[in-house]
């Protein structure tokens, strides 16, 4: 009897596991050569995303939506372009920002609308510049090289402390998880099950801290779990 795992059911793509795609697509709608003034006319909730978004209107009437930064407020005046000042919320090419500057919503390639550091509380620090590009240190301590003409926003994304408040009771967690489309909660850990119910189950390897065996190389992703491709079994002989 084959076990129908949760990731296999989710991969089918039924409405029960469908992700929440409602909300506003936040992105830069300007070119790197634009230099103009802008204003925040609204701070909006974006369903399915962890960070709020700011509704920004440029002086020529164009409108764009961006991840809101900490300290942003309605009617805040912004500067856009290479000549913008290094102030919270301003948008400029990352090559124009000084060393040690905190930035977010960085483009991967020019005019892609923003790719990196867009989740709530996310930010990067500019730690170096050379011929290869701009070196940005992420919160994971990883270092990324960005082209100097990619746009970025000065500051860190708002909503960074949303996970600090404890739930206190299961009911609060229930309503939080129910609001997330596609989230199945409560969820039982595989290694807490019996061996007949899940490849991670059973007392042979029922600890999250112990290394799991490597699974089959050429199987589908839903089958690469548990001791499928174990090279040996049983206790080691001394």
N, C-alpha and C positions, 0 to 999 in steps of 0.2 A: 504494500500500500504506500503510494507516494504521498509525501506531506506537502500540503499547499501552504507555502510560507507567506508571510505578510508582504514582503517585497515582491513576490510573484503576483499576488493579488493586486497590489498597487500598480505594477507594471502594465496590467491590462488596461488601465485608464478609465475605469467606470466612474460614474458620478460620485460615488462614495469617497473616492480618493483623489478627486480632481482638485487641483490647486486653485487658490483664489486669484483670479486675474482681473478683478474689478479694481478700479482706482485710476489715478492719473499717471501717465508716463512722464517721469521727471527727466529732463535732459536740457542741455544747452542748445538753444536755437539761434546761435550767433556764430560768426566767423572770428578767427583769431585776430584779424586785422581791424575788427570793429572797435571803436573807441567812443563811448557815449555814456550818458547818465541813465540810471534806472531807479525804480522805486518798488518796494514791496507793498502790494495792495491787499494781501491776505495770507494767513497761515492756515493750512488745510490739513485735515486728516486724510491719510492715504491708505485705504483698506488693503490688507495683504502685505503691507510694508511696515517695517519697525520704526521708521522715522517720519515725522511730519514733513510737509513740503511747503515751500513759500511760492506764492504767485507773484511773479516779477513782470513789470511793464517797462519796456525801454522807451526812451524819449521819442522814438519814431512811431510808437504805437504798437510795436510787436510785443507779444506776450509769451512768456516761457515759465515752466515750472521746474524748480530745483529743490533738492533736499535742504531743509532749513538748517541753519547753523545755530549754535548756542549764542544767545544774545540778540537774535534777530527779532524785529518787531514791525508791526504794520506802520506804514508811512516812512520806513527807513529809507534814506537815500543811499544809493550804491553807485560805484564807479566800475566801468567795464572797459577792459582793454589794456595794452602794455603800459599806458601812462597812469593806471589806477594806483591809488595809495594802498599801503599795506594796512588795511583795516578790516575788521570783522565783516564778512559778507561780500566783500568786493571780489570781482572776477578778473583774472589776469592770466597771461601765459606763465607757466610755472618757471620758465627761465628768468622772468622779471622779478620773482619773489626772492628775498634775501635768505642767506643761510640761517637755519634755526627756526624758520617760519613754519607754523602749523597750518596744514592745508588739508582739503578733503575734496571729494567729487572730482577726481583727476581723470582726464581723458587718456585712453590708451594710445590712440593715434589722433591727429588733429581732426576736429569736427565730427567726432563720433558721438558726442553728446554727454560724455562722462561715463567712466567704467569702474574706477577704483574708489574705495573708501566712501561708500554711500549708505551704509547701515547706521543705525542709531549709535552715537558715541564714537564713531570711527574717525580717525585722523592719522595723518602722517607728518613726519618732520623732515625738512630738507637738510641733508647732512653734507652734501658735497656737489661740486660741479666740475666737469671737465669736458674734453672733446667727445666723449661717448654720450653724454647727456647729463641729466639731473638725477642725483641719487636721493631717493626718498626712503626713510626708515619707517616701516609699518609697525603696528602694535604687536605683531608676532615676532618682532626683532629681525624680520627678513628685510633685505634691501632691494629696491627695485629701481631700474634705470628708466627714466621717462624722457621723451624728446622735449627740448626746451620750448617748442611752440605749442605744446598741449595746454589747454586751459585747465584752471583749477580754481577753487573757492577758498578764500582765506578763512580759517577757523575750523572747528570740529562740528560734526553733525549733531543736531539736537537729539534729545531723548536718551542720553547715555546711561542714566541711572534707573532705567525702567525695571531692571531685574534685581535691584538692591532691596526693594521692599519685600518682606516675607509674606507668604500666602496666609499663614495663621491657621487656616482650616481648609479641608478638601473641597468644600463648596466653592470657594473663590477660584480654586484651580479648575474646577469643573466648568464654570462659566467662561473662564479665560480660554480654555481649550475648545469649548464649543463654538466660540466666536471665530476660531481659525478654520476656514473651510479646508476640508481634506485631512484634518487632524483627528486621528482615532485615539481616544483616551477613555479610560486608563489603558495602558499598554503593558503587557506582561513580558518580562525579559525572557529571551530564549533559553539561557542557561539555568533559569529557575523552573523550567518545565521538565517533564519526564523525557526519557530518551525516545519514547515512541511518538512524542508530540513535536519534537523539534531536534534538528541536528546538534544544537548546542546543549540539549538536555542530558540528564543523567549525572550520576555522581563521578563519572570518570574525568570530567573537566567542567566542574560547576563553579568555577571561580573566574570573575572578570579579570583578575590580575594575572592569570596564568596564560601563557602563550598558546594560541590555537594552532592546529596543524594547517599546513598549506593545502588548499583545495585543488580540485582538478583544473588543469591548465585550459582546456579547450571547451569547457562547459559554458552554458549561458550564465549571466550574472546572478540570477536567482538561485542557482544551484551551488554557487561557490561559497558554501558555509559549512561550518562544523568540521568533522574529521573525515571528509569525503576522500581526500587523497593522502591519508596518513601512511607514512612509510613503515611504521611499526605500531604495535599495540601492546598493552600490558605494562607492568613495571619493568624498569631496567634492572638487569642482573649486575650485582656488584662484582 
